[in-house]
Every structure is written in C-alpha cells, then in structure tokens.
C-alpha cells in the first residue's frame, strides 16, 4: 500500500525491534496505525514514539 509501511520497515527505520513496534501499535502510541488482515500498517509519515524511560 502506498503511503504505509510494515512493522518490519518501521522497526528498521526507528532502530528498534519489530515486537516493540507491534506493542506501540497495540497501545495506540503510533497515530494512524491500523490493523489490516492481521498485519499492522503504519503511515510513512509517522514519528517514533517517545521512550517511556528517561535517560539519566
């Protein structure tokens, strides 16, 4: 689909695991992410959510 990326593509782009991206989608932390036939699709313009933990 044009304008969207997969969980794997987002994980590579944001330097995190694909499981972390799935959790963010499930927790509604990525605006516009949608479940489409058991696959999360994420807008290409979406930004990486902020980390929960703060750096020391």
VMD Tcl script that draws the C-alpha trace (Angstrom):
set ca {
  {0.00 0.00 0.00}
  {1.29 3.41 -0.91}
  {1.84 5.76 2.00}
  {2.17 2.97 4.56}
  {4.97 0.80 5.91}
  {5.03 -2.56 7.64}
  {6.11 -3.24 11.22}
  {9.43 -4.59 9.96}
  {10.10 -1.46 7.88}
  {9.23 0.81 10.81}
  {11.47 -1.20 13.14}
  {14.40 -0.83 10.78}
  {13.73 2.89 10.27}
  {13.46 3.57 14.04}
  {16.26 1.16 15.13}
  {14.04 -0.93 17.42}
  {12.69 -4.48 17.32}
  {9.59 -5.34 15.34}
  {7.99 -6.54 18.61}
  {8.43 -3.06 20.10}
  {6.67 -1.52 17.08}
  {3.82 -4.04 17.46}
  {3.42 -3.07 21.12}
  {3.35 0.62 20.24}
  {0.63 -0.07 17.65}
  {-1.40 -2.10 20.15}
  {-1.07 0.66 22.77}
  {-2.17 3.32 20.22}
  {1.13 5.18 20.52}
  {1.55 5.48 16.75}
  {-1.12 7.78 15.30}
  {-2.75 6.36 12.19}
  {-1.53 2.76 12.69}
  {-4.21 0.27 11.67}
  {-4.65 -3.47 11.77}
  {-5.26 -4.78 8.26}
  {-5.88 -8.51 7.94}
  {-3.72 -9.41 10.98}
  {-0.94 -7.04 9.84}
  {-0.23 -3.60 11.25}
  {0.16 -0.84 8.67}
  {1.81 2.39 9.74}
  {1.75 5.73 7.89}
  {5.14 6.53 6.37}
  {4.96 9.99 7.94}
  {4.55 8.60 11.49}
  {7.20 9.50 14.02}
  {8.80 7.18 16.55}
  {7.01 7.35 19.92}
  {8.92 8.76 22.87}
  {10.66 6.29 25.16}
  {8.93 5.55 28.46}
  {12.16 5.63 30.42}
  {14.11 8.82 30.83}
  {17.88 8.81 30.33}
  {19.97 9.55 33.39}
}
mol new
graphics top color blue
foreach p $ca { graphics top sphere $p radius 0.5 }
foreach p [lrange $ca 0 end-1] q [lrange $ca 1 end] { graphics top cylinder $p $q radius 0.2 }
display resetview
